Amino acid sequence: MLDENAMFTPLGPDEEAGRQAVSGRSGKVPIIPVPANAPPMRFKHPELGEPTKIWPYHDAGGHLIGYVARWDFIGADGQPTKEILPITYCDLGGGRSGWRARGMPSPRPLFGLPEILKRTTAPIMISEGEKARDAAAILFPDMVVTTPAHGAKSPQLADFSSCAGREVVIAPDYDAPGRIDAKGKPLHPGQDFGDKVFQLCHRAGAASIRRLPPERLAVFSFVNGIQVLRDGPVPDGWDLADALEEGWTAERIAELRNDPDFFSEYVDFDRRHDGGSIHEPSTEVGCTYVNGCFRILSDRVELRIEKEDKRSGEKTFEWRWFCSRLVIEADVRSPESNEWGRLLAITDRDGVVKRWVMPSSLMASEGMPYLEPLLSLGLILAPGKRRWIREALDQYIASSHPERRARCVGRIGWHGKTMVMPDWTAAAPGAEDYLLQTVGSIDHAFRVKGDLEGWQQNVARYAIGNSRLVLAISIAFAGPLLYPTMSESGGINFRGGSSIGKTTTLWLAGSVWGGGGVNGFLRTWRTTANALEGIAAMSCDTLLCLDEMGQVDGKEAGQAAYMLANGQGKSRADRFGAARPTAEWRIMFMSTSEPSLADKIAECGRRVAAGQEVRVLDLPADAGAGFGIFENLHGFSSGDALARHLKAATGEHYGTASRIYLQHLAKVFDELAPAVLAVRDQFVAECCPPGADGQVSRVAARFGLIAAAGELATELGILPWPVGEARRAAERCFHAWMAERGGVGAAEDRAALAAVRRFIEAHGSSRFELMGELAPKDADGQVIEQKIFNRVGFKRLGRTGGTEFIFLTETWKKEVCVGLDPSAVTKVLRTRGLLLLGGDGRPQKQERLPGFDKPVRCYVVTDDILSEDV
């Protein structure tokens, strides 16, 4: 019995912490897993003091998640009772942390999860509560015994995926017959617990599910070691902990287990009631029953409401609708069997069926956060009091267990041999189902309008003879080839003046994948880095079209180009400090701009890196035929007229080509890489100049992949082009890129030469002191003193008659080579014979210079640096 006087004794620090935790104050966020430097768990109940026993819960990696604590005491009625609380290590705000009575976040691990995963061949027994679990572990040593946290209260919040493929035995508590609640309704918590666990194990893919009826052991007890029949009824709530106390041992149970019926097949709620009054025949065509409590009709879902006449006790029931037609079609989970969810099919007012993969984690939050996306997709809730309607919807989604299983993923693109799109998939024969799972419905442009023939005749055929248009459409077909060929991501930036048709390339390429809305499939560079990460992830293995790079500053443009091509977003931490999953993608993207990427980056005083130039290729948009981006007007009066036609046509025909293309790729996935790589490698061998730098060959490989994509789509009959059209366009554009680049050497070499040349051109007359024959002299032949501000070196007449520029070492490093590796710059100049070497062969040469008493080491550059041929 509790000491009532003790309740008024001032609380100690631990007790005060316990009181606050039990009271449920906000501001306590569990830290999962428990940090290694956390103090040992100490928790005192404000009234009950130290717990009778605690049980630690661990995740699959053996990391501590939290505890379940139990207090046994005598209640006010003089009977033994208990209280059970979860204890987790919490962030209390303000830099404080501590152990508090806070529930473990769902999905919670089963008790002893590491042992379950270790003993892979042992059957799993699931008991109702930790105390019963401890007893069961003694009585059934050949099994691995577990329980969900909170026992019968919330097994649905536990993760039962570890039961997949395992033999499972459910050991519920005993339910005394005739037990009712305050309203007179039957109570059978043990049976309810067993039914919930059965459904959870069934969904997890358990190989078999059996039951240990509590009365199998409860009818006997042991007196002085002798087995006798129980004198009187079995107590309500009797469990395996009682069996252990009443004399049962593992050896005694082993004798009974010789009976093959010792564990019976589990008969769940559905089969217990199958064929009874719950399944009254319906006059509705296509009526489907779920768990006996719900039925799905052609236009709605109904809940079975039972009523009882208070006078006669006669029970009747009626069906009451609570939402429009909603079907739970499949259970889904990630490839690692995490991130479980449900595939929901919603029929809206127009009769259109829309599907959404709802994460099951949304059901653990207060306020039903999944309701908003359902209503947005067209679900209708019944009018009237909202509480019972929402409870019915929650119970309906949670209690349904469809037979179909699928894998869920968080981004579109290839997953194995299946291409996942927002609302459909293309899979290889025999491949497992994959579905896209998101927290809410997503807005995307992968829409379809018109048909393939309309797109071919009104859009694609006008690209013939126009190298930039052919290349753009071929780029659209190249994205899905990145994964099977293990090719790197990258982009093409169509650069040129305004009104030459640059954006037309984006309209054409985007029409392969979708459109609609004001801007069709186009996106804009003007967005945040976070938003661009999300856009890239939702464009994985497809195409991303970004219009007008000029809308962002150079620094953002350079960072975005690197990020898109690298295929990975920024690493971030969640609210607990743990690393969040990083957004990833593979992508081919197109862009338009007036300045080049290098010019754009130079706007903020930076230099473009070679890696950026290779990842985002600046291609002159003007094809050189006098019509801007066009070379063949196909009978139109002007380039503007053809551009206006193509923009209008891409607004009427889009999205069909990619679907046919992906379906074919999925069917021949294993044969894709050899065929595509053969075309790519042949392109590189024939088009890449001998001796070209590795950067040039990388770019040639990208153009080769684009050519292969266009030729493949032509071969499949998707593109109405003659064979070889895509390859010819890719070759023409590749040579245009090389001409714009200025050579086939390394970009770093060109940057080094350009840096030195640019410095001499800008400061050759102002920051170099003349010396030797170039020094100014008076009428008497005396050298006139020169006033040079911010001198960087000297200028003299060379041996061959040219001018030599002498750079002092520090200014060479800090000003001339700023942003570059000075050693690499000197190496480039030395290789090309533009640097006079010292007697020891070093790039620095000792010279006697005006104003210096001793010879000074410096860099001597010949005037050949200013030649365009170097």
C-alpha positions in Angstrom: 0.0 0.0 0.0 1.3 3.4 -0.8 2.2 5.7 2.1 -0.2 8.6 1.7 2.0 10.8 4.0 5.0 10.2 1.7 3.1 11.9 -1.1 3.5 15.2 0.6 7.3 14.9 1.2 9.4 17.3 -0.8 10.6 15.6 -4.0 14.2 15.1 -4.7 15.8 16.0 -8.1 15.3 12.6 -9.7 11.7 12.5 -8.4 11.0 16.0 -9.7 12.3 14.9 -13.1 10.1 11.9 -13.0 7.1 14.0 -12.0 7.6 16.3 -15.0 8.1 13.4 -17.3 4.9 11.6 -16.2 2.9 14.8 -16.4 3.6 14.8 -20.2 5.1 18.3 -20.4 6.2 19.3 -23.9 9.8 20.0 -24.8 11.1 16.4 -24.3 12.3 14.9 -27.6 13.7 11.4 -27.5 17.3 11.1 -28.7 17.5 7.9 -30.7 19.7 5.9 -30.3 20.9 6.8 -26.8 24.3 8.6 -27.0 27.2 6.6 -25.7 28.0 9.3 -23.2 24.5 9.4 -21.7 24.5 8.7 -17.9 23.0 5.4 -16.6 19.3 5.3 -16.6 17.9 6.6 -13.2 14.2 7.4 -13.0 12.0 7.6 -10.0 8.2 7.7 -10.2 6.9 10.6 -8.2 4.7 8.3 -6.1 6.0 4.8 -6.7 9.8 5.5 -6.5 12.2 3.1 -8.1 10.8 0.7 -10.7 10.4 -2.9 -9.8 12.2 -3.9 -13.1 13.4 -2.4 -16.3 13.8 -3.8 -19.8 16.2 -2.3 -22.3 15.2 -2.1 -26.0 17.8 -2.1 -28.8 17.7 -1.5 -32.5 19.0 -4.0 -35.1 22.6 -2.7 -34.6 22.5 -3.3 -30.9 22.2 0.4 -30.0 20.1 1.3 -27.0 16.8 2.9 -27.8 15.2 3.2 -24.4 13.6 1.2 -21.6 10.3 -0.1 -20.4 9.9 0.2 -16.6 7.4 -1.6 -14.4 6.2 -0.7 -10.9 4.3 -3.3 -8.8 2.3 -2.1 -5.9 -0.9 -2.5 -3.9 -3.8 -0.4 -5.2 -6.4 1.5 -3.2 -8.7 -1.5 -3.3 -6.0 -3.6 -1.6 -5.3 -5.7 -4.7 -1.9 -6.0 -6.4 -1.6 -3.8 -9.5 1.1 -2.4 -11.7 2.1 0.6 -13.8 4.3 0.5 -16.8 6.0 3.5 -18.5 8.5 3.9 -21.4 11.7 5.7 -20.4 13.8 7.4 -23.1 16.8 9.7 -23.1 15.4 13.1 -24.1 16.6 16.5 -25.4 15.0 18.9 -22.9 16.0 22.0 -24.7 18.4 24.7 -23.7 21.3 22.3 -24.0 19.9 20.0 -21.3 19.1 16.3 -21.6 18.0 13.5 -19.3 15.9 10.3 -18.8 12.2 11.0 -19.0 8.9 9.0 -19.3 8.6 9.4 -23.0 7.5 6.8 -25.6 10.0 5.4 -28.1 9.4 6.8 -31.5 7.7 4.4 -33.9 8.4 2.1 -35.5 9.7 0.6 -32.3 12.0 -2.4 -32.2 10.7 -5.6 -30.8 12.3 -6.6 -27.5 15.6 -8.4 -28.0 15.8 -7.6 -31.7 19.5 -8.3 -32.0 18.9 -11.8 -30.7 16.0 -12.3 -33.1 18.4 -11.4 -36.0 21.2 -13.6 -34.6 19.1 -16.7 -34.1 17.8 -16.9 -37.6 16.6 -20.5 -37.5 14.8 -20.3 -34.1 11.0 -19.9 -34.0 9.8 -16.6 -32.6 7.4 -16.5 -29.7 5.6 -13.2 -29.1 4.1 -12.7 -25.6 2.0 -9.9 -24.1 4.4 -7.8 -22.0 7.9 -8.0 -20.8 7.3 -9.9 -17.6 5.5 -12.7 -19.5 8.4 -12.6 -22.1 11.0 -13.3 -19.4 9.1 -16.3 -18.2 8.5 -17.5 -21.7 12.2 -17.4 -22.4 12.8 -19.8 -19.5 9.9 -22.1 -20.5 10.7 -22.2 -24.2 14.5 -22.0 -24.5 14.6 -23.3 -28.1 12.7 -20.2 -29.2 13.6 -16.5 -29.3 11.0 -14.8 -27.2 10.0 -11.2 -27.7 7.2 -8.7 -27.1 6.3 -5.3 -28.5 6.7 -2.3 -26.1 3.5 -1.5 -24.2 2.3 -5.1 -24.7 -1.4 -5.1 -25.8 -1.7 -1.4 -26.0 0.0 -0.6 -29.3 1.7 -3.5 -31.1 0.9 -1.7 -34.4 3.7 0.8 -33.5 6.3 -1.9 -33.5 8.3 -3.1 -36.5 7.6 -6.8 -37.1 9.7 -7.0 -40.3 12.2 -9.3 -38.5 9.4 -11.9 -38.5 9.6 -12.2 -42.3 10.1 -15.9 -43.3 10.1 -17.0 -39.7 7.9 -19.4 -37.7 5.9 -17.4 -35.2 4.0 -18.5 -32.1 1.7 -15.9 -30.4 1.2 -16.4 -26.7 -1.6 -14.0 -25.5 -3.0 -13.6 -22.0 -6.1 -15.4 -20.9 -9.5 -13.7 -21.3 -12.0 -14.6 -18.6 -15.5 -15.2 -20.3 -18.2 -12.6 -19.6 -15.9 -9.7 -19.0 -17.4 -6.4 -20.0 -16.4 -2.7 -19.8 -18.3 0.1 -18.1 -20.7 0.4 -21.1 -21.5 -3.3 -21.1 -19.4 -4.2 -24.1 -17.4 -7.4 -24.2 -13.8 -7.2 -23.2 -11.1 -9.6 -24.5 -7.8 -7.9 -24.5 -5.7 -11.0 -25.0 -7.7 -12.0 -28.1 -7.4 -8.5 -29.4 -3.7 -8.5 -28.9 -3.3 -11.8 -30.7 -5.4 -10.6 -33.6 -3.3 -7.4 -34.0 0.0 -9.3 -33.8 -1.3 -11.9 -36.3 -2.1 -9.2 -38.8 1.3 -7.5 -38.3 3.2 -10.8 -38.6 1.2 -11.7 -41.7 2.0 -8.4 -43.4 5.6 -8.8 -42.5 5.7 -12.1 -44.4 5.9 -14.7 -41.6 6.3 -18.2 -42.9 3.7 -19.6 -40.4 1.7 -18.2 -37.5 0.5 -20.4 -34.6 -0.9 -19.8 -31.2 -0.3 -21.1 -27.7 -3.8 -21.0 -26.1 -3.2 -19.9 -22.5 -5.6 -22.6 -21.2 -3.3 -25.2 -22.6 -1.1 -24.7 -19.5 -3.5 -22.7 -17.2 -5.8 -25.6 -16.4 -3.0 -27.3 -14.5 -0.7 -26.2 -11.7 1.8 -28.0 -9.6 1.5 -28.8 -5.8 4.6 -30.2 -4.2 5.8 -31.1 -7.7 2.7 -33.0 -8.6 0.6 -31.8 -11.6 -3.1 -31.2 -10.6 -6.1 -29.7 -12.2 -6.8 -26.1 -11.3 -9.3 -25.7 -8.6 -11.6 -23.0 -9.9 -11.7 -20.8 -13.1 -8.5 -19.6 -14.7 -7.9 -16.0 -13.5 -8.4 -13.2 -16.0 -5.1 -12.1 -17.6 -3.3 -15.3 -16.7 0.0 -15.5 -18.6 3.3 -17.4 -18.9 4.7 -15.5 -15.9 1.9 -17.1 -13.8 2.7 -20.5 -15.4 6.3 -20.2 -14.2 5.2 -19.3 -10.7 2.7 -22.2 -10.6 5.5 -24.8 -11.3 5.8 -25.1 -15.0 9.3 -25.8 -16.3 10.8 -26.2 -19.7 11.2 -29.9 -19.1 7.5 -30.3 -18.2 6.4 -28.3 -21.2 8.7 -30.3 -23.5 6.6 -33.4 -22.6 3.4 -31.7 -23.8 5.0 -30.4 -27.0 5.2 -34.0 -28.3 1.6 -33.4 -29.1 1.5 -31.9 -32.6 -1.5 -29.8 -31.6 0.2 -28.2 -28.7 0.5 -25.0 -30.8 -2.7 -24.5 -32.8 -3.1 -22.7 -36.1 -3.9 -19.0 -35.4 -7.5 -18.2 -36.5 -7.8 -14.5 -36.7 -10.8 -12.2 -36.5 -11.7 -12.5 -40.2 -11.9 -16.3 -40.2 -13.6 -16.5 -36.8 -16.4 -14.4 -38.2 -16.3 -15.7 -41.8 -19.8 -16.7 -43.0 -21.6 -15.2 -40.0 -23.9 -12.3 -39.7 -21.1 -9.8 -40.2 -20.9 -10.9 -43.8 -24.5 -10.2 -44.6 -25.1 -10.4 -48.4 -25.1 -7.1 -50.1 -27.2 -6.0 -53.1 -24.3 -3.9 -54.3 -22.3 -5.3 -57.2 -18.6 -5.7 -56.5 -19.0 -5.3 -52.7 -15.9 -6.3 -50.8 -15.6 -6.9 -47.0 -12.6 -5.9 -45.0 -12.1 -7.5 -41.5 -15.9 -7.9 -41.3 -16.1 -4.3 -40.0 -15.9 -2.5 -43.3 -17.3 -3.0 -46.8 -16.2 -1.4 -50.0 -18.9 -0.4 -52.5 -18.7 1.1 -56.0 -18.8 4.6 -54.6 -18.1 4.5 -50.9 -16.7 2.6 -47.9 -19.0 1.7 -45.0 -18.5 0.9 -41.4 -20.6 -1.8 -39.6 -22.4 -0.2 -36.6 -23.8 -2.5 -34.0 -26.7 -1.5 -31.8 -28.4 -3.2 -28.8 -31.9 -2.6 -27.6 -31.6 -1.7 -23.9 -34.9 -3.4 -23.0 -34.8 -6.6 -25.0 -31.1 -6.9 -25.4 -31.6 -7.7 -29.1 -28.6 -6.7 -31.2 -28.9 -5.3 -34.7 -26.5 -3.6 -37.0 -26.4 -1.2 -39.9 -23.8 -0.1 -42.5 -22.9 3.6 -42.4 -20.7 5.2 -45.0 -17.8 7.4 -43.8 -15.8 8.1 -47.0 -15.9 7.8 -50.7 -14.3 4.7 -52.4 -10.8 4.1 -51.0 -9.1 0.8 -51.6 -5.9 -0.3 -49.9 -4.2 -2.2 -52.8 -0.8 -3.2 -51.4 1.6 -3.2 -48.5 4.9 -1.5 -49.6 8.3 -1.3 -48.0 11.8 -0.2 -49.0 14.3 -2.5 -50.6 15.8 -3.0 -47.1 12.3 -3.8 -45.7 12.0 -0.4 -43.9 9.8 2.6 -44.6 6.6 0.6 -44.7 3.5 2.1 -46.3 0.3 1.5 -48.0 -0.7 1.9 -51.7 -4.1 3.7 -51.6 -6.4 4.0 -54.6 -8.8 6.9 -54.4 -11.7 7.3 -56.8 -12.6 11.0 -57.2 -15.8 12.7 -58.2 -15.0 12.3 -61.9 -14.5 8.6 -61.5 -10.8 8.9 -62.0 -8.7 6.5 -59.9 -5.6 8.1 -58.3 -3.0 6.2 -56.4 -0.7 7.3 -53.6 1.9 5.4 -51.6 1.3 6.6 -48.1 4.1 6.1 -45.5 2.7 4.2 -42.5 4.7 6.6 -40.2 2.0 9.2 -40.9 -0.4 7.1 -38.9 1.7 7.6 -35.8 1.3 11.4 -35.7 -1.6 13.2 -34.1 -4.0 15.1 -36.3 -4.0 12.5 -39.2 -1.5 14.2 -41.4 -2.3 11.8 -44.2 -5.8 13.2 -44.5 -4.8 16.4 -46.3 -3.2 14.6 -49.3 -6.2 12.2 -49.5 -8.7 15.0 -49.6 -6.5 16.8 -52.2 -6.6 13.6 -54.4 -10.4 13.7 -54.2 -11.5 11.6 -51.2 -14.8 12.7 -49.7 -15.6 12.3 -46.0 -19.2 11.8 -44.8 -20.9 14.8 -43.3 -21.7 15.0 -39.6 -19.6 14.6 -36.5 -16.0 14.3 -37.6 -14.6 12.3 -34.8 -16.1 8.9 -35.5 -15.6 9.4 -39.2 -11.9 10.0 -38.8 -11.6 7.2 -36.3 -13.3 4.9 -38.8 -10.9 6.0 -41.6 -7.9 5.5 -39.4 -9.0 2.0 -38.3 -9.9 1.0 -41.9 -6.4 1.9 -43.3 -4.6 0.4 -40.3 -6.6 -2.9 -40.2 -6.6 -3.8 -43.9 -4.0 -6.3 -44.9 -3.9 -6.7 -48.7 -2.2 -9.7 -50.3 -0.2 -7.7 -52.8 3.4 -6.6 -51.8 5.6 -4.0 -53.5 8.8 -2.1 -52.8 8.7 1.6 -52.2 11.3 4.1 -53.1 11.7 7.8 -52.4 12.8 9.0 -55.9 12.0 8.3 -59.5 14.5 6.6 -61.8 16.0 3.1 -62.2 15.8 0.8 -59.2 17.3 -2.5 -60.3 15.6 -3.3 -63.6 12.5 -1.2 -62.9 12.0 2.4 -63.9 9.9 4.1 -61.4 7.9 7.2 -62.4 5.5 9.3 -60.3 2.4 7.5 -61.4 3.6 4.4 -63.3 6.5 2.0 -63.6 8.3 0.1 -66.4 9.7 -3.2 -65.3 11.7 -6.0 -66.7 9.8 -9.3 -67.0 9.6 -11.0 -63.5 10.9 -7.9 -61.7 9.5 -7.0 -58.3 6.9 -4.2 -58.1 8.3 -0.8 -57.2 6.3 2.3 -56.3 7.1 5.9 -55.5 6.4 6.8 -51.9 6.0 10.4 -50.8 4.7 12.2 -47.7 2.1 13.9 -49.8 0.9 14.1 -53.4 3.6 15.6 -55.7 3.4 18.1 -58.4 5.2 16.9 -61.5 5.3 17.5 -65.2 5.5 13.9 -66.4 2.1 14.2 -68.0 0.7 12.9 -71.3 -1.3 14.6 -74.0 -1.9 13.6 -77.6 -0.3 10.5 -79.1 3.0 9.4 -80.5 2.1 9.9 -84.1 0.9 13.5 -83.4 4.2 14.2 -81.6 6.2 12.7 -84.5 4.4 14.7 -87.2 4.1 18.0 -85.4 7.3 18.1 -83.3 10.0 15.6 -83.9 10.2 15.6 -87.8 11.0 19.3 -87.8 14.2 18.6 -86.0 15.6 16.8 -89.1 18.5 18.8 -90.6 18.7 21.0 -87.5 21.7 19.8 -85.5 20.8 21.7 -82.3 17.2 20.4 -82.3 18.3 16.8 -83.0 20.9 17.0 -80.2 18.3 18.4 -77.8 15.8 15.6 -78.4 18.6 13.0 -78.3 19.6 14.4 -74.9 16.1 13.7 -73.7 16.5 10.0 -74.6 20.0 9.8 -73.0 19.0 10.2 -69.4 17.7 6.6 -68.9 20.9 5.2 -70.4 23.2 6.7 -67.6 22.5 3.9 -65.1 22.7 0.8 -67.3 25.9 2.1 -68.9 27.4 3.5 -65.7 27.9 6.9 -67.4 28.4 10.2 -65.5 25.8 12.9 -65.3 26.2 16.1 -67.1 24.6 19.0 -69.0 24.5 21.0 -72.2 24.2 24.8 -72.0 22.9 26.3 -75.2 24.6 29.7 -75.2 24.0 32.7 -77.4 22.2 36.0 -77.9 18.5 36.6 -77.3 15.8 35.7 -79.8 17.8 33.0 -81.7 15.6 30.1 -80.4 17.6 28.8 -77.5 14.5 28.0 -75.4 13.0 26.1 -78.3 15.5 23.3 -77.7 14.1 23.0 -74.2 10.5 22.9 -75.4 11.4 20.0 -77.8 13.4 18.0 -75.4 10.9 18.5 -72.6 8.0 17.3 -74.8 9.6 13.8 -74.8 8.9 13.5 -71.1 5.8 15.7 -70.4 4.4 19.2 -70.3 1.3 21.0 -69.5 0.8 24.1 -67.3 2.2 27.5 -68.2 5.9 26.5 -68.7 5.4 22.9 -69.8 8.4 20.7 -68.8 10.7 23.7 -68.2 12.2 24.8 -64.9 14.1 27.9 -64.1 17.6 28.4 -62.7 16.0 31.0 -60.3 15.4 28.7 -57.3 17.0 27.9 -54.0 19.7 25.2 -53.7 17.4 23.1 -51.5 14.6 23.3 -54.1 17.0 22.4 -56.9 18.1 19.3 -55.0 14.5 18.2 -54.8 13.9 18.9 -58.5 17.0 17.0 -59.5 16.0 14.0 -57.3 12.6 14.0 -59.0 14.2 14.1 -62.4 16.6 11.2 -61.8 17.4 9.1 -65.0 15.2 11.4 -67.0 15.7 15.0 -68.1 15.9 18.4 -66.4 15.4 21.6 -68.4 16.6 24.8 -66.9 15.9 28.1 -68.7 17.9 31.3 -68.5 21.1 30.9 -66.3 21.3 34.7 -66.4 18.7 34.8 -63.7 21.2 33.7 -61.0 24.5 35.1 -60.0 27.8 33.4 -61.1 28.6 31.9 -57.7 25.2 30.1 -57.5 25.4 29.0 -61.2 28.8 27.4 -60.6 27.7 25.6 -57.4 24.5 24.4 -59.0 26.3 23.1 -62.1 28.7 21.1 -59.9 25.9 19.8 -57.7 23.7 18.7 -60.6 26.6 16.9 -62.4 27.9 15.3 -59.2 24.5 13.7 -58.5 24.4 14.4 -54.8 22.9 17.1 -52.6 24.2 18.7 -49.5 24.5 16.5 -46.3 22.3 17.6 -43.5 21.5 16.5 -40.0 18.0 15.8 -38.6 16.6 17.3 -35.4 18.5 14.8 -33.3 21.8 15.6 -35.0 22.0 12.3 -36.9 22.8 12.4 -40.6 19.8 12.6 -42.9 19.7 10.6 -46.1 21.3 12.7 -48.8 19.4 13.4 -52.0 21.0 11.5 -54.9 20.3 11.4 -58.7 21.7 10.6 -62.1 20.7 13.2 -64.6 21.1 14.7 -68.1 20.2 18.4 -68.0 19.8 21.2 -70.5 20.2 24.9 -70.0 20.1 28.1 -71.9 22.0 31.4 -71.3 23.4 34.4 -73.0 26.8 34.3 -71.4 28.9 31.2 -71.1 29.2 29.4 -67.7 32.8 30.8 -67.5 31.6 34.3 -68.2 28.8 33.9 -65.7 31.2 32.7 -62.9 33.6 35.6 -63.8 30.8 38.1 -62.9 31.5 37.4 -59.2 35.3 37.6 -59.6 35.9 33.8 -59.9 37.4 31.5 -62.5 35.5 28.6 -63.9 37.1 25.3 -62.9 38.0 22.7 -65.5 35.6 20.3 -63.8 32.7 22.7 -64.2 33.4 23.2 -67.9 33.4 19.4 -68.5 30.2 18.9 -66.5 28.3 21.7 -68.2 29.3 22.0 -71.8 28.8 25.5 -73.3 27.5 24.9 -76.9 27.0 27.8 -79.3 23.2 27.9 -79.9 23.6 29.7 -83.3 24.0 27.0 -85.9 25.7 29.4 -88.3 23.1 29.2 -91.1 21.7 32.7 -90.6 18.5 31.4 -88.9 19.7 31.4 -85.3 19.4 27.9 -83.9 17.9 26.5 -87.1 19.6 25.3 -90.3 16.5 23.9 -92.1 13.2 25.9 -91.9 11.1 23.1 -93.4 9.2 25.6 -95.6 8.5 28.1 -92.8 9.0 31.8 -93.7 11.4 32.4 -90.9 13.1 30.9 -87.8 10.6 32.8 -85.7 7.7 31.2 -87.5 9.1 27.7 -87.0 9.9 28.4 -83.3 6.3 29.6 -82.8 4.9 26.4 -84.4 7.1 24.2 -82.3 6.1 25.9 -79.1 2.5 25.5 -79.9 2.9 21.9 -81.0 4.8 20.9 -77.8 1.8 22.2 -75.9 -0.5 19.7 -77.6 1.7 16.7 -77.9 4.0 15.5 -75.1 4.8 12.6 -72.8 4.1 9.7 -75.0 7.5 9.1 -76.4 9.3 8.5 -73.1 6.7 6.0 -71.9 7.1 3.8 -75.0 10.9 4.2 -74.8 11.1 3.2 -71.1 8.9 0.2 -71.6 11.3 -1.1 -74.2 14.4 -0.3 -72.2 13.0 -2.3 -69.2 12.4 -5.3 -71.4 15.9 -5.4 -72.9 17.7 -4.0 -69.8 20.5 -6.6 -69.8 21.3 -6.0 -73.5 21.3 -2.2 -73.2 24.9 -1.5 -72.0 26.8 -3.5 -74.6 24.8 -2.1 -77.5 24.9 1.6 -76.3 28.6 1.5 -75.3 29.6 0.1 -78.7 28.0 3.1 -80.4 29.5 5.5 -77.9 33.0 4.1 -78.1 32.9 4.2 -81.9 31.9 7.9 -81.8 34.8 8.7 -79.6 37.2 6.7 -81.8 36.1 8.5 -84.9 35.4 12.0 -83.7 37.9 12.7 -80.9 41.2 14.1 -82.3 44.4 12.1 -81.7 46.3 13.3 -78.7 43.3 15.1 -77.2 43.3 15.7 -73.5 41.3 13.4 -71.2 38.8 16.1 -70.6 38.0 16.3 -74.4 37.6 12.5 -74.6 35.2 12.7 -71.6 33.1 15.2 -73.5 33.3 13.1 -76.7 31.9 10.2 -74.7 28.9 12.3 -73.6 28.2 13.3 -77.1 28.6 9.7 -78.1 26.1 8.6 -75.5 23.6 11.3 -76.8 24.1 10.0 -80.3 23.5 6.4 -79.2 20.3 7.5 -77.5 18.9 9.2 -80.6 19.8 6.3 -82.8 18.2 3.8 -80.4 15.0 5.8 -80.3 15.1 6.0 -84.1 15.6 2.2 -84.4 12.6 1.7 -82.2 10.4 3.8 -84.4 9.9 6.5 -81.8 11.8 9.1 -83.7 10.8 9.7 -87.3 14.4 10.4 -88.4 16.6 8.7 -91.0 19.3 6.4 -89.5 22.4 8.4 -88.7 20.7 11.7 -88.1 21.4 11.7 -84.3 25.0 10.8 -84.8 25.6 13.5 -87.5 24.1 16.1 -85.2 26.2 15.0 -82.2 29.4 15.1 -84.3 28.6 18.6 -85.6 27.8 19.9 -82.1 30.9 18.3 -80.7 33.2 20.0 -83.2 31.4 23.3 -82.5 32.1 22.8 -78.8 35.8 22.1 -79.5 36.0 25.2 -81.7 34.5 27.3 -79.0 36.8 25.8 -76.4 39.9 26.7 -78.4 41.8 23.4 -78.6 42.0 19.9 -77.5 44.4 20.4 -74.6 43.6 20.4 -70.9 41.4 23.2 -69.7 43.8 23.9 -66.9 46.6 24.5 -69.4 44.5 27.0 -71.3 43.5 28.7 -68.0 47.2 29.0 -67.0 48.2 30.6 -70.3 45.2 32.8 -70.3 45.9 34.1 -66.7 49.5 35.1 -67.6 48.5 36.6 -70.9 45.6 38.5 -69.4 47.8 40.0 -66.7 50.4 41.2 -69.2 47.7 42.6 -71.5 46.2 44.5 -68.5 49.4 45.7 -66.8 52.2 45.5 -69.3 52.7 49.2 -69.6 51.9 50.2 -66.0 53.3 47.8 -63.5 56.6 46.7 -65.1 59.7 48.8 -64.7 61.7 49.2 -67.9 65.3 48.0 -67.7 68.4 47.6 -69.9 68.0 49.0 -73.4 64.3 49.8 -72.7 65.0 52.0 -69.7 64.4 55.7 -70.5 67.5 57.9 -70.5 68.2 61.7 -70.6 70.3 63.6 -73.1 73.5 62.6 -71.3 72.6 58.9 -71.5 71.7 58.6 -67.8 68.8 56.4 -66.8 65.8 58.4 -65.7 64.2 57.2 -62.5 60.8 55.6 -63.1 57.8 55.9 -60.8 56.1 52.5 -60.9 53.2 51.9 -58.5 52.5 48.4 -57.4 55.4 47.1 -59.4 55.2 43.4 -60.2 58.5 43.1 -62.1 60.6 44.4 -65.0 60.5 44.5 -68.7 63.5 44.2 -71.0 64.6 43.6 -74.5 65.3 39.9 -75.1 68.2 38.3 -77.0 66.1 37.6 -80.0 64.7 41.1 -80.1 61.4 40.4 -78.4 60.3 41.7 -75.0 60.9 39.6 -71.9 58.6 40.1 -68.8 60.4 39.5 -65.4 58.0 38.6 -62.5 59.1 38.8 -58.9 58.2 35.6 -57.1 55.7 36.8 -54.6 53.6 38.9 -57.1 53.8 35.8 -59.4 52.1 33.7 -56.8 49.7 36.2 -55.2 48.5 38.2 -58.3 49.4 36.5 -61.6 48.4 33.0 -60.5 45.6 33.9 -58.1 43.1 31.1 -58.1 45.5 28.7 -59.8 48.3 26.5 -58.7 51.5 28.5 -59.3 53.6 25.3 -59.8 51.1 24.1 -62.4 51.2 27.4 -64.2 55.1 27.5 -64.4 55.0 23.8 -65.6 52.7 24.8 -68.5 54.8 27.7 -69.5 58.0 25.7 -69.2 56.6 22.9 -71.4 55.7 25.3 -74.1 59.1 27.1 -74.0 57.6 30.3 -72.7 59.8 30.5 -69.6 63.5 31.1 -69.4 65.1 28.6 -67.0 67.9 29.1 -64.5 71.3 27.5 -64.9 70.2 24.7 -62.6 67.1 24.0 -64.7 64.7 25.5 -62.3 61.8 27.7 -63.5 63.2 30.5 -61.4 66.2 32.4 -62.9 68.7 34.6 -61.0 68.8 38.1 -62.5 70.5 41.4 -61.5 67.6 43.9 -61.3 67.7 47.7 -60.8 67.4 48.6 -57.1 68.6 45.2 -55.9 72.2 44.7 -54.6 72.3 41.0 -55.2 70.9 38.7 -57.9 67.2 38.0 -57.4 65.4 34.8 -58.3 62.4 35.6 -60.6 60.3 34.3 -63.5 61.3 35.4 -67.0 58.4 35.0 -69.5 59.1 35.5 -73.3 56.8 37.7 -75.4 55.6 34.6 -77.2 53.1 34.3 -74.4 51.0 36.9 -76.4 50.9 34.7 -79.5 47.5 33.0 -80.2 49.4 29.9 -81.4 50.7 28.8 -78.0 
